[in-house]
Amino acid sequence: ERFNKQKPHSFEKATAPVDAENWISHTECMQRFLRLAGFLGAAAGTEEEQAKNFQ
């Protein structure tokens, strides 16, 4: 749920393998960030603050 609220970029096609690798890397980074934010709880800030800090 929180992952989808971050409005991740959808992957449609890649013209080069590096595009797919970058998308995967970005998605994995977002998931790690959300897990950390969940672990920190209120200290991580509101969902809006977290989204702003992630970008």
Stockholm file with secondary structure:
# STOCKHOLM 1.0

chainA/1-55         ERFNKQKPHSFEKATAPVDAENWISHTECMQRFLRLAGFLGAAAGTEEEQAKNFQ
#=GR chainA/1-55 SS CHHHHTCCCCCCCCSSHHHHHHHHHHHHHHHHHHHHHHHHGGGGCCHHHHHHHHC
#=GC SS_cons        CHHHHTCCCCCCCCSSHHHHHHHHHHHHHHHHHHHHHHHHGGGGCCHHHHHHHHC
//
